Amino acid sequence: MSTAVSVYHGRFGRACIYKMNRPMTTHAHREGHLTFLLDGRDSGQEISGRMYELTHESACAINPWEPHDFRPGDEIEGGLLLILYIQPIWFLEVGRSATSALRFGRTRIEITETIFRSIHKVTNLLLDSYADDRFDGYLYELTQECFDQSWQWQPQSALYGNKMAGFTDFRVRKSIQYMTTRLGSEIELDEVARESGLSRPHFYKLFRQQTGVTPNLYWNTLRMERAIDKLTQTELSVTDISYDLGFSCQSGFTRFFCSNVGMAPTDYRRVAHIL
């Protein structure tokens, strides 16, 4: 059974230590995403259709809205992972630079001695009973080191062209707004297409061009984010949260949460802290 060891939320996003022994379904996040193997057998992640190893020598960097999954190397003992979900706007503000968005130049990150030390500092604070005022600095340092390495062998023009992008088509923005306001309901994506004024095939094609993911994956991401917010910011029961998100029963919500986050919602709530 996968379990949450430590979870911290803040302006930076989320920083988590998980014990993982179960696969996760393909999902996405609006944050930049870094995964490090702390202990256990080599694991893997399929990112945008390509497999990458997660080892003690290499980590994975995943861009905002990039589809990915997780595949444990040991489905009995599991592995211990440090997983970071970094808000792009926090990364820009802390670095006092607006030259580029938090988009990595490549997926594979080599665990250099410098990155290893940064991982150790972040992990130690997460395993303490509280994360002190050094946490943001350590977290930014680790993210920046991985970001710089990911662009090390890329053309400078690619880095400077790496601007913060938005969804430019008003019909896609309208569909996202519609989905956001309907998180407490069961919706059909054909209904979303109609609300956007598009046929189903045109809607799916345009949505994927603009966002990089399918409408269904985007919808699941919105529900996952709302679930995490309610678990960490309210005292609602898991049953009430499941109904608020349009699930007909708690077991369906728990399966959804496990496949997208990696563990049961009650386990996540047990260790989550907000800075």
N, C-alpha and C positions, 0 to 999 in steps of 0.2 A: 504494500500500500504506500503510495507516494505521500509525503508529509511536508508541511511547512515548518522549517526550523526557526527562521527569523524573517520578518517582513517589516520594512519601514517605508512609509509614504511621506512625501514632502513636495516642495516646489520643484525639486529635481525630477520627480516621477516616482518610481518604486525601486527599491533595492531589496533583493530577496535571497535567502539561502534555502534551497529545497533539497530534500532527499527524494530522488526520483527513480522509480522502478517500473513505471508504466508509460506507454507511448501516449503522445498527445495528437489530436487531430490537426489538420491544417488550419491555421488561424493567422491573425495579423494584429498589429498594434499601431496606434498613431505615433508612438514614441520610437526613438532609436533604441536598439535592443542589442545587448552584449551578453554572451553566455560563456562561462568559464567552468571547467571541470576541476573541482577541488580535491575530490577523492573518489576512488572506484575505477571500474573498467572504462575503456574508451567507449564513447557513445556517438551518436550521429544526429544530424539535422538535415532535412531536405528543405532547401531554401530556393524559392522560385524555380522549382523543378530539378535542382541539382543537389546531389548529396555531398555533405561536408563532414569530416571527422571532427569530433570534439574530444580532445586529448589533453594530457598534461603539458604538451608542447604547443598546442594550437587551440585558439578560441574561435568563436563565430561572431561576426558583426552583421546585424540585420537592419536594413533601412526602414523608416516609417512606412507602413502599409505594404511591406514585402511579405508575401505568404510563406509560411514555414511550418514545420512540425518538429517533434522531438522523438528520438528512438533510443531507448536505454540500451546500454551494453550488457547489463545484467538485470533481468526481470525478476530476480529473487532478492538479491542484496541491494540492488540499486546503486546509484552514484550520488555524491554530494555536489551540488551545483551552486555557483554564485550567478545570479541572473539580474541584470540591470535593465530598467526601462527608463530611458532618459528623455525628458521633455526637450524638444528642440529649442524652444524659446528660452528655457533656463540655461542651456548650453551656450547660447549666443550672449545672453545677458552676463553670465558669470565670466565669460571670456572677453567681455567688452569689445566684441567684434561682430559686425553684421555682414561680413564678406561672404559667408556661405552658410547654408543650412546644415543640420546634422544628418548628412548623407555620407556613408562610408564609400571609399573608393574601391574596396574589394571586401570579400566576405571573410577570408581566412586571416586571422590575427596570430602572429607568432608570439609565443610567450617568452619575451626577452627577460633579462634579469631585472630591468627597470619596471616592466609591467608586472612581473612576479611580485616585486616588493609592494607595488600599489595594490595588487589583489590582496596581499597579506594584510595591509593596513585597513582596507575596507572591510574585509572579512572579520578581523578582530573586533572592530567597532560594532559590527552587526551582531556578533556573538556576545557582546557585553549586555548588561541589563538595560543600557540606554546608549544612544549615539550622541556624542557630545558635539561641541561647536567645530571640531575638526572635520566632521563627516562630509560636509559639502565640498571642502577643499580636496579631501582625498578622492571623493567621487569624481570631481571634475578632472583632477590630475589623471586618473585612470582612463576616463573617457577620452581626454585630449590625447593621451599617449596612443591609444588604439586608433583614434581618428587620424592622427598624423601618420602612423605607420600604414594605414590603409591607402593613403594617397602618396606614399613614398615613391612608388614606381609608376605613378600616373602622370600624364601631361599636366603642366601648370594650368593650361587653358581649361582643362576639365574641372579642376578645383575651383577656379574663379567663376566658372559658369554654373557652379553648384548652388544656385539661388533658391531661397525659400519659395516654393510653388504653391498655388492654390488650385481649386477646381474652377476652371474658367467658364464652363458652359452653364448658363443659368438653369437649364433643365436638370442637370446633375445636381446643382445646388438645391433646387426645389425638391428633388427626390430625397436628398439627404435630410433636409428640413422636415419633410413629411415622415420619414422613418423615425427621426428623433422624437417627434411629437406623438408617435404611436407605439412607444416602447412597452406600454402596458397592454398591448393587444396582440392577437395573432393576426398577422397580415399576410396576404399573398403578394408576391412580387409583381404579378401581373397588374395588381391594383396600383402599385407604386408606379409602374410604367404608364398606366392610364393617367394618373395624377400629373405625370411629367409631360403629358401630351405626346407620347411616343409609342410606337408599336413595341411589342416585347423584344424582337430581335434587335431593333435599332437601339432600344434602351440598354440592353445588356452590352452591346458593342460599345456604345458611347460611354457608359459608366465605367467599363473596364479600361478604356483608353484614358479617361480622366483620373481615375483613382488607382489603377494597377491591380484592383481586386474585383471579384464578382459582387453583384448586389447582395447576394446571400451571405458572403463572407463579411461584407461591411456591416450588414444587419446584425450578424453574430457578434462582431466587435463592439457595436454600440450596446448590445444587451450585456455583454461581459463587463464593459466599463461601468454600466449602471449597477450591475450586481455587486461589483467590488466597492463602489461608492456607498451603497446601502449597507454592506457588511461592515464597513469601517467607520461610517459616519452616522449611523443610526443604531437603535437598539431593537429594530424590527426582527421578529423571528425569521428563520430561514423559510418557513412555510409562507409567511406574509410576503417576503421578498419574492418568492417564486410566483405567487399570484399577481403581485404588482407588475411583474415582467411578462405576464401573459401565459405562464405555464399552467397547465391544468392540474398538476400535482407536484409535490415537493421532489419526488423521486426523479421526475423528468428534468427539473431544474438542477438537481445534484449531478445527474449524468452529464448535462450540458456544461456545468462548471468544471467538473473533473476532466472532461475531454479538452477544454480550452485553457484551463489554468493549471491543471495537473493534480489537484487534490480536492477533497470535499470542501464545500463552503464553510462548514463549522470548523474545520482544521485551519483554514486560512484566517478566519476571524480570531481564532484563539491566540495567534502570535502577532497579529498586525498592530503596528503602532503608527501614529501620525506625528510627525515633527512639526 
